[in-house]
Amino acid sequence: MHREQEIQADLRPYLGDDQIAFRTSVDGFLSRHATPDYVRECDEHKRFPQQLVDGMAEQGYFAVTLPEEHGGVGGYLDMVAMLEVLGYHSVALARYWNMNVNMVGGALARFASDEIQRKTLPLLAQGKAFFAFALSENGSGSDAASLTTSARPDGDAYVINGTKMWITGALQADYFLVACRTDPDAKPHDGISLFLVPKDAGGITINPIDMLGGHAIRTCEVVFSDVRVAADMMVGPLHKGWRQLSTVLAKERVALGAICTGAAQAAYDLASGYAVDRHQFGRSITQFQAISHKLVDAKTLVDASRLLVLRAARLLADGEPCSAQASQAKTFASDAYVQIATNGLQVMGANGYCMEFAMQRHFRESKLFQIFGGTNEIQRNIVARDLFS
Ligand SMILES: Cc1cc2nc3c(=O)[nH]c(=O)nc-3n(C[C@H](O)[C@H](O)[C@H](O)COP(=O)(O)OP(=O)(O)OC[C@H]3O[C@@H](n4cnc5c(N)ncnc54)[C@H](O)[C@@H]3O)c2cc1C
């Protein structure tokens, strides 16, 4: 059976005809515009894929999952149908979409005032305003609730001071969704509030950081020095930011699982196609069991990742609790992606290690998914709590 037909057979119990047709059309668009050369050049030259982002916006992809009244369309099953294909063609682009629409757009749609929603969401849906999600700090990563960036009330405004780390897409962002401590005396989880801070608020410095992968969308340090933001830019109730963040982070894990599944499929396709054509000792290297078993394991991991992601996405779409299932999907799919990229590189020998082929990028980018969006150790803690407490 052709690969796409096989995948669609797995998708059918979860996705409707419209969602599968949507997946096919996104795949067609990206096959034409996110060519391997374009994606490689953006990564090599640390160049933001502006042309591709503009094209995606024109297609209406930045509207997926946003509320209809603000120009949005579709739900979480459409999201995973799209993200798997985005991850297949460009991991960086898929992460950018997730951070803008699923995380910040999702938080604004659920918790922001009507005025903020009216001002920002239609622009996001059209790809005319972009966001960054600023939670992590040097001292607070996995223990995110220990953050120290402060927001101090001052008349009808708040004044923000602190440094956020590892902020994806900060250079392109028009707004930052910033998690701040608003009650220094409360328990860590109880004194946090979220603010939507315009980049031109004054007092914001952005410093790109060199990372192992994901070069097309730079990761940055963002320093807030006496940044004054109107009190009505608070997103959700005062001191309740942690509860809002928890809903955002669970949705992120489903999305990251979908991205890893697509990216792992791409790494598998590359390795298996290469292995069929590569001949040594007078035969295709797929005839050596050491190679064919690696490829069989890779295919099994991709298929299993897809099913775990679809299960979590279905629960999310139905409004059911899915925190543990989202963590399982994210952990499994990212571990699978790392294993497939590592073995795929081995299957391709020196060409796997060569910058000309995409496998080295998968090797670098896959590792990221075991770290961000909550490390896989933290995800396992979440599942363990669900099982045993
Ligand atoms: C490329 C990239 C992009 C990112 N983008 C963003 C972004 O846009 N916005 C943002 O806010 N953040 C972002 N992050 C930050 C990311 O969310 C954090 O890196 C992540 O939460 C882990 O925090 P840490 O790196 O400080 O690791 P630490 O928390 O210091 O953890 C170090 C190690 O200890 C382990 N560990 C810690 N606590 C426990 C525990 N209780 N049980 C078991 N093991 C534990 C961890 O799993 C890890 O292996 C990004 C990170 C990267 C690498």
Ligand as a Chemical Component Dictionary entry (heavy atoms), coordinates in Angstrom:
data_LIG
# 
_chem_comp.id                   LIG 
_chem_comp.type                 NON-POLYMER 
_chem_comp.pdbx_formal_charge   0 
_chem_comp.three_letter_code    LIG 
# 
loop_
_chem_comp_atom.comp_id 
_chem_comp_atom.atom_id 
_chem_comp_atom.alt_atom_id 
_chem_comp_atom.type_symbol 
_chem_comp_atom.charge 
_chem_comp_atom.model_Cartn_x 
_chem_comp_atom.model_Cartn_y 
_chem_comp_atom.model_Cartn_z 
_chem_comp_atom.pdbx_ordinal 
LIG C1  C1  C 0 15.046 25.365 21.724 1  
LIG C2  C2  C 0 14.223 25.662 22.956 2  
LIG C3  C3  C 0 13.126 26.495 22.827 3  
LIG C4  C4  C 0 12.392 26.849 23.962 4  
LIG N1  N1  N 0 11.339 27.710 23.823 5  
LIG C5  C5  C 0 10.744 28.212 24.944 6  
LIG C6  C6  C 0 9.755  29.240 24.832 7  
LIG O1  O1  O 0 9.383  29.676 23.754 8  
LIG N2  N2  N 0 9.220  29.736 25.992 9  
LIG C7  C7  C 0 9.595  29.284 27.221 10 
LIG O2  O2  O 0 9.070  29.781 28.213 11 
LIG N3  N3  N 0 10.513 28.288 27.353 12 
LIG C8  C8  C 0 11.105 27.754 26.240 13 
LIG N4  N4  N 0 12.063 26.762 26.362 14 
LIG C9  C9  C 0 12.492 26.324 27.703 15 
LIG C10 C10 C 0 12.024 24.914 28.045 16 
LIG O3  O3  O 0 10.662 24.900 28.316 17 
LIG C11 C11 C 0 12.898 24.439 29.239 18 
LIG O4  O4  O 0 14.189 24.208 28.700 19 
LIG C12 C12 C 0 12.357 23.186 29.892 20 
LIG O5  O5  O 0 11.194 23.455 30.611 21 
LIG C13 C13 C 0 13.387 22.551 30.858 22 
LIG O6  O6  O 0 13.923 23.484 31.733 23 
LIG P1  P1  P 0 15.527 23.590 31.904 24 
LIG O7  O7  O 0 16.125 23.608 30.538 25 
LIG O8  O8  O 0 15.806 24.749 32.787 26 
LIG O9  O9  O 0 15.970 22.245 32.586 27 
LIG P2  P2  P 0 15.983 21.938 34.177 28 
LIG O10 O10 O 0 14.648 22.190 34.749 29 
LIG O11 O11 O 0 17.147 22.607 34.797 30 
LIG O12 O12 O 0 16.213 20.366 34.175 31 
LIG C14 C14 C 0 17.514 19.775 34.035 32 
LIG C15 C15 C 0 17.330 18.263 34.086 33 
LIG O13 O13 O 0 16.774 17.871 35.366 34 
LIG C16 C16 C 0 15.581 17.140 35.160 35 
LIG N5  N5  N 0 14.616 17.408 36.223 36 
LIG C17 C17 C 0 14.269 18.608 36.748 37 
LIG N6  N6  N 0 13.325 18.470 37.674 38 
LIG C18 C18 C 0 13.025 17.158 37.734 39 
LIG C19 C19 C 0 12.106 16.359 38.487 40 
LIG N7  N7  N 0 11.256 16.900 39.382 41 
LIG N8  N8  N 0 12.076 15.022 38.282 42 
LIG C20 C20 C 0 12.925 14.446 37.367 43 
LIG N9  N9  N 0 13.805 15.150 36.643 44 
LIG C21 C21 C 0 13.855 16.472 36.805 45 
LIG C22 C22 C 0 15.056 17.589 33.804 46 
LIG O14 O14 O 0 14.174 16.645 33.235 47 
LIG C23 C23 C 0 16.341 17.756 33.008 48 
LIG O15 O15 O 0 16.776 16.525 32.521 49 
LIG C24 C24 C 0 12.773 26.336 25.233 50 
LIG C25 C25 C 0 13.859 25.463 25.333 51 
LIG C26 C26 C 0 14.585 25.120 24.215 52 
LIG C27 C27 C 0 15.761 24.186 24.362 53 
# 
loop_
_chem_comp_bond.comp_id 
_chem_comp_bond.atom_id_1 
_chem_comp_bond.atom_id_2 
_chem_comp_bond.value_order 
_chem_comp_bond.pdbx_ordinal 
LIG C1  C2  SING 1  
LIG C2  C3  SING 2  
LIG C2  C26 DOUB 3  
LIG C3  C4  DOUB 4  
LIG C4  N1  SING 5  
LIG C4  C24 SING 6  
LIG N1  C5  DOUB 7  
LIG C5  C6  SING 8  
LIG C5  C8  SING 9  
LIG C6  O1  DOUB 10 
LIG C6  N2  SING 11 
LIG N2  C7  SING 12 
LIG C7  O2  DOUB 13 
LIG C7  N3  SING 14 
LIG N3  C8  DOUB 15 
LIG C8  N4  SING 16 
LIG N4  C9  SING 17 
LIG N4  C24 SING 18 
LIG C9  C10 SING 19 
LIG C10 O3  SING 20 
LIG C10 C11 SING 21 
LIG C11 O4  SING 22 
LIG C11 C12 SING 23 
LIG C12 O5  SING 24 
LIG C12 C13 SING 25 
LIG C13 O6  SING 26 
LIG O6  P1  SING 27 
LIG P1  O7  DOUB 28 
LIG P1  O8  SING 29 
LIG P1  O9  SING 30 
LIG O9  P2  SING 31 
LIG P2  O10 DOUB 32 
LIG P2  O11 SING 33 
LIG P2  O12 SING 34 
LIG O12 C14 SING 35 
LIG C14 C15 SING 36 
LIG C15 O13 SING 37 
LIG C15 C23 SING 38 
LIG O13 C16 SING 39 
LIG C16 N5  SING 40 
LIG C16 C22 SING 41 
LIG N5  C17 SING 42 
LIG N5  C21 SING 43 
LIG C17 N6  DOUB 44 
LIG N6  C18 SING 45 
LIG C18 C19 SING 46 
LIG C18 C21 DOUB 47 
LIG C19 N7  SING 48 
LIG C19 N8  DOUB 49 
LIG N8  C20 SING 50 
LIG C20 N9  DOUB 51 
LIG N9  C21 SING 52 
LIG C22 O14 SING 53 
LIG C22 C23 SING 54 
LIG C23 O15 SING 55 
LIG C24 C25 DOUB 56 
LIG C25 C26 SING 57 
LIG C26 C27 SING 58 
# 
